[in-house]
Amino acid sequence: MTLPFEPVTAVLAIPAIAAALLVVLPGYRLTSRLNVLATLLTFLAALSLIFGRPVPGPYLLVDDLNNVFIVLTTFVGFTTSVFSASYIAHELETGRLTPTFLRFYHAMYQVLMFAMNLALMANNIGVMWVAIELATLTTVLMVGIYRTHEALEAAWKYFILGSVGIALALFGTILVYMAALPVTGAGLDAMVWTVLVARAADFDPALLNVAFVFLLLGYGTKVGLAPLHAWLPDAHAEGPTPISAVLSGLLLNVALYALLRFKILLAVNPNAVAPGPLMVTMGLLSLVFASFMLYRRRDIKRMFAYSSIEHMGIITFAFGMGGPLANFAGLLHMTMHSLTKSAIFFAVGHIAQVKGTQRIADMGGLTETNPVLGWGLVLGVVAIAGLPPLGIFMSEFLIVTSTFAREPALAVILVFGILVGFGALFLRLNGIAFGEPRGPTAAAQASYVPMFVHLALVFGAGIYLPPPLVAWFQNVAKLLG
């Protein structure tokens, strides 16, 4: 069944129109409700794409691969907007944000949703690059919204390193265009992904090889892969917590999606270099590096930022290994990480507001002083650490077993990195959740629904995956090669 073009238009038009309205509308309650409504409508439009998709055009495409990312992005975008409503209300009450900055914040939130959705649905590799650049610039502005010295420094670091990364990605995109020119001819066809993947076997493999190196470095910066990760911990620590949730749960995935599209191009060309070993190397490096760095974190948001680097390393490793099982596990891990890490940031945001600090040393005994937040954080860490029966345990188990079957030496490094990160997280969690109570004990004015909805989904996925979802992920795993 083919639906008309309206759902695709809605996924892009709703956040664009909402952003224009949110810039001018006064009143926090009105703008926060409109922000939630817009993300809900965008999510419903994205869901409708599961049941029917338009024919690909020269600029927009919806297939099994990007539909996974679109549904996940719009869902987490919606739940984060619900969390954001209560979180930002506290920021307004304490004077950290003014009504003017709140209008800016909500408008930029919708611009970010528009940019990520456009990047995911773009059938033109140039449009995809522009959309990811727009998402980067939007998050730069939001990271620096508190206007403190540390926030502005983090925003500038993100801007500079992100600009370097996006410039490298642009150069890689140009090289792909040059490789396509002799085969497709000049013009739009040399930028359309569906045309490129159909003709990629005839492209110059040398140009494709060089292009992928630049694309891996460029988009790898956005993914947060070590050693290109330096912007990510600062951006998480200094920006509003809802943006930390979106960065970890969504924007890193969008950059990885772009990389996967180009990986498919190289896989089609029999003479091009295999992209898998490069992705495996960067994935393992990110995993091991971030796992050790977790031990030295003193700021709770920085700690979970390094946890994001760790898990993006695992996901990149899985897609680098390739094959039906590893690709399936990579998709599942990406989905579970997005849901779990955003839930953790929901808890962390309100914990930081209650305690008045993000320093781990100034927190303690949360399960006693703030039981709902404390136990929510415990469940989130248990999930992100990969303990059964939660969803990340299943995905990590599949990644490890598939790697042991093919490359036992790599599996040893993989398991070592996972165990090091596991130890660091529980070392910190012990003091935060179960130690001697420290700091203020006021109740948080928070909405706990988004956090526990995410954790419930992650728990359910660890117990049972619906057959249609399994079939969907298996089909995407085949597309990835």
C-alpha positions as CSV (number, residue, x, y, z in Angstrom):
1,M,0.0,0.0,0.0
2,T,1.3,3.4,-0.9
3,L,0.2,6.5,1.1
4,P,0.1,9.9,-0.4
5,F,3.0,12.3,0.2
6,E,1.3,14.0,3.2
7,P,2.9,12.0,6.0
8,V,6.4,12.8,4.8
9,T,5.4,16.4,4.4
10,A,4.0,16.4,7.9
11,V,7.1,15.0,9.5
12,L,9.0,18.0,8.2
13,A,6.3,20.7,8.1
14,I,5.0,20.3,11.7
15,P,8.3,21.1,13.4
16,A,9.1,23.9,10.9
17,I,5.7,25.6,11.5
18,A,5.9,25.1,15.2
19,A,9.4,26.7,15.3
20,A,8.0,29.8,13.6
21,L,5.1,30.0,16.0
22,L,7.3,29.4,19.1
23,V,9.6,32.3,18.3
24,V,6.8,34.8,18.7
25,L,4.3,33.3,21.2
26,P,4.6,34.6,24.7
27,G,4.0,32.6,27.9
28,Y,5.9,29.6,29.1
29,R,2.9,27.3,29.6
30,L,1.6,28.0,26.1
31,T,4.9,27.4,24.4
32,S,5.8,24.3,26.4
33,R,2.4,22.8,25.5
34,L,2.8,23.7,21.9
35,N,6.2,22.1,21.9
36,V,4.8,18.9,23.3
37,L,1.9,18.9,20.8
38,A,4.1,19.5,17.8
39,T,6.4,16.6,18.7
40,L,3.4,14.3,19.3
41,L,1.9,15.1,15.9
42,T,5.3,14.6,14.3
43,F,5.7,11.2,16.0
44,L,2.2,10.2,14.8
45,A,3.0,11.2,11.2
46,A,6.2,9.2,11.4
47,L,4.3,6.1,12.7
48,S,2.0,6.3,9.7
49,L,5.0,5.8,7.4
50,I,5.3,2.2,8.7
51,F,2.1,1.3,6.9
52,G,2.8,3.0,3.6
53,R,5.6,5.0,2.0
54,P,5.7,7.4,-1.0
55,V,7.8,6.6,-4.1
56,P,11.3,7.9,-3.6
57,G,11.9,11.3,-5.2
58,P,15.1,13.2,-6.0
59,Y,15.2,14.8,-2.6
60,L,13.2,12.6,-0.1
61,L,13.2,8.9,0.6
62,V,11.6,6.6,3.1
63,D,12.7,3.0,3.3
64,D,13.1,0.3,6.0
65,L,16.5,1.7,7.1
66,N,15.6,5.3,7.7
67,N,12.1,4.5,8.9
68,V,13.7,2.9,12.0
69,F,15.6,6.1,12.7
70,I,12.6,8.3,12.0
71,V,10.3,6.6,14.3
72,L,12.9,6.4,17.1
73,T,13.9,10.0,16.7
74,T,10.3,11.4,16.7
75,F,9.3,9.2,19.7
76,V,12.3,10.2,21.9
77,G,11.8,13.8,20.7
78,F,8.2,13.6,22.0
79,T,9.0,12.1,25.4
80,T,11.9,14.5,25.8
81,S,9.6,17.4,25.2
82,V,7.3,16.1,27.9
83,F,10.3,15.9,30.3
84,S,11.5,19.3,29.2
85,A,8.2,21.0,30.2
86,S,8.8,20.4,33.9
87,Y,12.6,20.7,33.7
88,I,12.5,24.1,32.0
89,A,9.8,25.4,34.3
90,H,12.3,25.0,37.2
91,E,15.0,26.8,35.2
92,L,12.5,29.7,34.7
93,E,11.6,29.8,38.4
94,T,15.3,29.8,39.5
95,G,16.2,32.5,37.0
96,R,18.7,30.5,35.0
97,L,16.6,31.2,31.9
98,T,14.5,34.2,31.0
99,P,11.1,34.2,29.1
100,T,13.0,35.4,26.0
101,F,15.5,32.5,26.2
102,L,12.6,30.1,26.8
103,R,11.0,31.1,23.5
104,F,14.3,30.7,21.8
105,Y,14.8,27.3,23.4
106,H,11.5,25.9,22.3
107,A,11.8,27.3,18.8
108,M,15.3,25.8,18.5
109,Y,14.0,22.5,19.8
110,Q,11.6,22.3,16.8
111,V,14.3,23.4,14.4
112,L,16.5,20.6,15.7
113,M,13.7,18.1,15.1
114,F,13.1,19.4,11.6
115,A,16.9,19.2,10.8
116,M,17.2,15.6,12.1
117,N,14.1,14.4,10.3
118,L,15.3,16.0,7.1
119,A,18.7,14.4,7.4
120,L,17.1,11.0,7.9
121,M,14.7,11.3,4.9
122,A,17.0,13.0,2.5
123,N,17.6,11.1,-0.8
124,N,20.1,13.7,-1.8
125,I,23.5,13.4,-0.1
126,G,24.0,17.1,-0.3
127,V,20.7,17.8,1.4
128,M,21.6,15.3,4.1
129,W,24.9,17.1,4.7
130,V,23.1,20.5,4.9
131,A,20.5,19.1,7.4
132,I,23.2,17.6,9.7
133,E,25.0,21.0,9.6
134,L,21.7,22.7,10.5
135,A,21.3,20.3,13.4
136,T,24.8,21.0,14.6
137,L,24.4,24.8,14.5
138,T,21.1,24.5,16.4
139,T,22.6,22.4,19.2
140,V,25.5,24.7,19.4
141,L,23.1,27.6,20.2
142,M,21.2,25.5,22.7
143,V,24.4,24.3,24.5
144,G,25.3,27.9,25.2
145,I,21.9,29.1,26.2
146,Y,22.7,29.6,29.9
147,R,25.3,32.2,28.8
148,T,27.8,31.2,31.6
149,H,31.5,31.2,30.9
150,E,31.5,27.4,30.9
151,A,28.5,27.1,28.7
152,L,29.8,29.5,26.1
153,E,33.2,27.7,26.1
154,A,31.5,24.4,25.6
155,A,29.4,25.8,22.7
156,W,32.5,27.3,21.0
157,K,34.4,24.0,21.4
158,Y,31.4,22.1,19.9
159,F,31.1,24.7,17.1
160,I,34.8,24.5,16.2
161,L,35.2,20.8,16.3
162,G,31.8,20.2,14.7
163,S,32.8,22.6,11.9
164,V,36.0,20.6,11.3
165,G,34.0,17.4,11.2
166,I,31.3,18.7,8.9
167,A,34.0,20.1,6.6
168,L,35.6,16.7,6.3
169,A,32.2,15.2,5.6
170,L,31.6,17.8,2.9
171,F,34.9,16.9,1.2
172,G,34.0,13.2,1.4
173,T,30.6,14.0,-0.1
174,I,32.2,15.9,-3.0
175,L,34.5,13.0,-3.7
176,V,31.5,10.7,-3.9
177,Y,30.0,13.1,-6.4
178,M,33.2,13.1,-8.4
179,A,33.2,9.3,-8.4
180,A,29.6,9.3,-9.7
181,L,30.1,11.9,-12.5
182,P,31.6,9.6,-15.2
183,V,28.8,7.0,-14.6
184,T,25.7,9.1,-14.0
185,G,26.7,12.3,-15.7
186,A,26.7,15.8,-14.2
187,G,23.6,17.1,-12.4
188,L,21.2,15.9,-9.8
189,D,21.5,12.2,-10.4
190,A,25.1,12.2,-9.1
191,M,23.8,13.3,-5.7
192,V,20.7,11.1,-5.4
193,W,21.4,8.1,-3.1
194,T,19.0,5.7,-4.8
195,V,20.7,6.4,-8.1
196,L,24.2,6.2,-6.5
197,V,23.6,2.8,-4.9
198,A,22.2,1.4,-8.1
199,R,25.3,2.4,-10.1
200,A,28.0,2.3,-7.4
201,A,29.5,-0.9,-8.7
202,D,30.8,1.1,-11.7
203,F,32.3,4.0,-9.7
204,D,36.1,4.6,-9.4
205,P,37.0,2.6,-6.3
206,A,40.0,4.8,-5.5
207,L,37.8,7.8,-5.2
208,L,35.3,5.9,-3.1
209,N,38.0,4.7,-0.7
210,V,39.4,8.2,-0.1
211,A,35.8,9.6,0.2
212,F,34.9,7.1,2.9
213,V,38.0,7.9,5.0
214,F,36.9,11.6,5.0
215,L,33.3,10.7,5.7
216,L,34.3,8.4,8.6
217,L,36.3,11.1,10.2
218,G,33.7,13.8,9.5
219,Y,30.6,12.1,10.5
220,G,32.6,10.1,13.1
221,T,33.2,13.5,14.9
222,K,29.4,13.9,15.1
223,V,29.0,10.3,16.3
224,G,31.4,11.1,19.1
225,L,34.0,8.4,18.3
226,A,37.4,8.6,19.9
227,P,39.7,10.5,19.3
228,L,37.1,12.9,17.7
229,H,34.9,13.1,20.8
230,A,36.3,16.1,22.7
231,W,33.2,18.3,22.2
232,L,30.8,15.8,23.5
233,P,31.4,15.7,27.3
234,D,31.5,19.6,27.5
235,A,28.3,19.9,25.5
236,H,26.5,17.4,27.7
237,A,27.7,19.0,31.0
238,E,27.0,22.6,30.2
239,G,23.8,22.5,28.1
240,P,20.2,22.0,29.3
241,T,19.6,18.4,30.2
242,P,16.9,17.8,27.6
243,I,19.5,18.7,25.0
244,S,21.8,16.1,26.5
245,A,19.1,13.6,26.1
246,V,18.6,14.5,22.5
247,L,22.3,14.6,21.8
248,S,22.9,11.2,23.2
249,G,19.7,9.6,22.2
250,L,19.2,11.0,18.7
251,L,21.8,13.3,17.1
252,L,24.6,10.8,17.4
253,N,22.3,8.2,15.7
254,V,21.6,10.7,12.8
255,A,25.4,11.1,12.1
256,L,25.8,7.3,12.3
257,Y,22.9,6.8,9.8
258,A,24.7,9.1,7.3
259,L,27.8,7.0,7.7
260,L,25.9,3.8,7.2
261,R,24.4,5.1,3.9
262,F,27.9,5.6,2.5
263,K,29.1,2.2,3.9
264,I,26.4,0.6,1.7
265,L,27.8,2.4,-1.3
266,L,31.2,0.9,-0.7
267,A,29.8,-2.5,-0.1
268,V,28.2,-2.4,-3.6
269,N,31.5,-1.7,-5.3
270,P,33.6,-5.0,-5.4
271,N,36.9,-3.2,-5.9
272,A,36.5,-0.6,-3.1
273,V,38.1,-1.1,0.3
274,A,36.0,-2.9,2.9
275,P,34.7,-0.2,5.3
276,G,34.2,-2.7,8.1
277,P,37.7,-2.9,9.5
278,L,37.9,1.0,9.8
279,M,34.6,1.1,11.7
280,V,35.6,-1.9,13.9
281,T,38.9,-0.2,14.8
282,M,37.3,3.2,15.7
283,G,34.5,1.4,17.5
284,L,36.8,-0.6,19.7
285,L,39.0,2.4,20.4
286,S,36.0,4.5,21.5
287,L,34.7,1.7,23.7
288,V,38.0,1.0,25.6
289,F,38.9,4.7,25.9
290,A,35.5,5.8,27.2
291,S,35.3,2.9,29.6
292,F,38.5,3.9,31.3
293,M,37.5,7.6,31.3
294,L,34.4,6.8,33.2
295,Y,36.5,6.2,36.3
296,R,37.8,9.7,36.4
297,R,34.5,11.6,36.0
298,R,33.4,13.9,38.8
299,D,30.4,15.5,37.0
300,I,27.4,13.2,36.6
301,K,26.5,14.5,33.2
302,R,30.1,14.2,31.9
303,M,30.1,10.6,33.2
304,F,27.1,9.7,31.1
305,A,28.5,11.6,28.2
306,Y,31.4,9.2,28.2
307,S,29.0,6.3,28.5
308,S,27.4,7.5,25.3
309,I,30.9,7.4,23.6
310,E,31.3,3.9,24.9
311,H,28.0,2.7,23.5
312,M,28.4,4.5,20.1
313,G,31.7,2.6,19.9
314,I,29.9,-0.7,20.5
315,I,27.2,0.2,17.8
316,T,29.9,1.3,15.3
317,F,31.8,-1.9,16.0
318,A,28.7,-4.0,15.3
319,F,27.9,-2.3,12.0
320,G,31.6,-2.6,11.1
321,M,31.5,-6.4,11.7
322,G,28.5,-6.6,9.4
323,G,26.5,-9.6,8.5
324,P,22.8,-10.3,9.4
325,L,23.3,-11.0,13.1
326,A,25.8,-8.2,13.9
327,N,23.7,-5.6,11.9
328,F,20.6,-6.8,13.7
329,A,22.3,-6.5,17.0
330,G,23.7,-3.1,16.1
331,L,20.2,-1.8,15.3
332,L,18.8,-3.2,18.5
333,H,21.6,-1.8,20.6
334,M,21.1,1.6,19.0
335,T,17.4,1.6,19.8
336,M,17.9,0.4,23.4
337,H,20.7,2.9,24.0
338,S,18.6,5.8,22.8
339,L,15.7,4.9,25.1
340,T,17.9,4.1,28.1
341,K,20.3,7.0,27.9
342,S,17.5,9.5,27.5
343,A,15.8,8.0,30.5
344,I,19.0,8.3,32.5
345,F,19.3,12.0,31.5
346,F,15.7,12.6,32.5
347,A,16.6,11.4,36.0
348,V,19.9,13.2,36.1
349,G,18.4,16.5,35.1
350,H,16.0,16.6,38.0
351,I,18.6,15.2,40.4
352,A,20.9,18.1,39.5
353,Q,18.0,20.5,40.1
354,V,17.2,19.1,43.5
355,K,20.8,18.9,44.6
356,G,21.8,22.2,43.0
357,T,24.9,20.7,41.5
358,Q,26.1,18.1,39.0
359,R,29.1,17.1,41.1
360,I,29.0,13.4,42.1
361,A,30.7,14.1,45.4
362,D,27.8,16.4,46.5
363,M,25.2,13.7,45.8
364,G,24.5,10.7,47.9
365,G,21.7,8.4,49.3
366,L,19.3,9.3,46.5
367,T,17.2,6.2,47.0
368,E,16.6,7.4,50.6
369,T,16.2,11.2,50.0
370,N,14.5,11.1,46.6
371,P,13.3,7.5,46.1
372,V,11.6,7.8,42.7
373,L,14.5,9.7,41.1
374,G,17.1,7.5,42.9
375,W,15.5,4.2,41.9
376,G,14.9,5.5,38.4
377,L,18.6,6.2,38.1
378,V,19.5,2.8,39.5
379,L,17.2,1.1,36.9
380,G,18.7,3.2,34.1
381,V,22.3,2.3,35.1
382,V,21.4,-1.3,35.4
383,A,20.0,-1.2,31.9
384,I,22.8,0.8,30.3
385,A,25.4,-1.5,32.0
386,G,23.8,-4.5,30.1
387,L,22.4,-6.6,32.9
388,P,19.7,-9.1,32.1
389,P,16.8,-9.1,31.5
390,L,16.9,-5.6,30.0
391,G,17.2,-4.9,26.2
392,I,20.9,-3.8,26.1
393,F,21.9,-7.2,27.6
394,M,20.2,-8.9,24.6
395,S,21.9,-6.7,22.0
396,E,25.3,-6.9,23.7
397,F,25.0,-10.7,24.0
398,L,24.2,-10.9,20.2
399,I,27.2,-8.7,19.3
400,V,29.6,-10.6,21.5
401,T,28.5,-14.1,20.4
402,S,28.5,-13.1,16.7
403,T,32.0,-11.7,17.1
404,F,33.3,-14.8,19.0
405,A,32.1,-16.9,16.1
406,R,34.0,-14.9,13.5
407,E,36.9,-13.0,15.3
408,P,37.6,-14.3,18.8
409,A,40.5,-11.9,19.4
410,L,38.2,-8.9,18.7
411,A,35.6,-10.4,21.0
412,V,38.1,-10.5,23.9
413,I,38.8,-6.7,23.5
414,L,35.0,-6.1,23.2
415,V,34.2,-7.9,26.4
416,F,37.1,-6.3,28.2
417,G,35.9,-2.8,27.3
418,I,32.3,-3.6,28.3
419,L,33.4,-5.0,31.7
420,V,35.6,-2.0,32.4
421,G,32.7,0.3,31.8
422,F,30.4,-1.9,33.8
423,G,32.7,-1.6,36.8
424,A,33.0,2.2,36.5
425,L,29.3,2.8,36.4
426,F,28.5,0.7,39.4
427,L,31.4,2.2,41.4
428,R,29.8,5.7,40.9
429,L,26.3,4.5,41.3
430,N,27.0,3.0,44.7
431,G,27.9,6.4,46.2
432,I,25.2,8.3,44.4
433,A,22.2,6.0,45.1
434,F,23.2,4.2,48.3
435,G,25.8,6.2,50.1
436,E,25.4,8.6,53.0
437,P,22.7,11.2,52.1
438,R,24.3,14.5,51.1
439,G,23.0,17.8,49.8
440,P,19.4,19.2,49.7
441,T,16.5,16.7,50.0
442,A,13.7,18.8,48.4
443,A,11.2,16.9,46.2
444,A,11.6,17.4,42.5
445,Q,8.8,19.0,40.6
446,A,9.2,16.5,37.8
447,S,7.2,14.4,35.3
448,Y,8.4,10.8,35.9
449,V,6.3,9.4,33.0
450,P,8.9,9.8,30.2
451,M,11.6,8.1,32.3
452,F,9.6,5.1,33.3
453,V,8.0,4.7,29.9
454,H,11.5,4.4,28.4
455,L,12.6,2.0,31.0
456,A,9.5,-0.1,30.6
457,L,10.1,-0.4,26.9
458,V,13.7,-1.4,27.5
459,F,12.6,-4.0,30.0
460,G,9.9,-5.3,27.7
461,A,12.4,-5.6,24.8
462,G,14.7,-7.7,27.0
463,I,11.9,-10.2,27.6
464,Y,10.1,-10.2,24.3
465,L,10.5,-8.7,20.8
466,P,7.4,-8.6,18.7
467,P,7.8,-10.7,15.5
468,P,7.0,-7.7,13.2
469,L,9.8,-5.7,14.8
470,V,12.2,-8.6,14.5
471,A,11.3,-9.0,10.8
472,W,11.7,-5.2,10.3
473,F,15.2,-5.2,11.9
474,Q,16.2,-8.3,9.9
475,N,15.3,-6.7,6.7
476,V,17.3,-3.6,7.6
477,A,20.2,-5.8,8.5
478,K,20.2,-7.3,5.0
479,L,20.1,-3.9,3.5
480,L,23.2,-2.9,5.4
481,G,25.1,-5.9,3.9
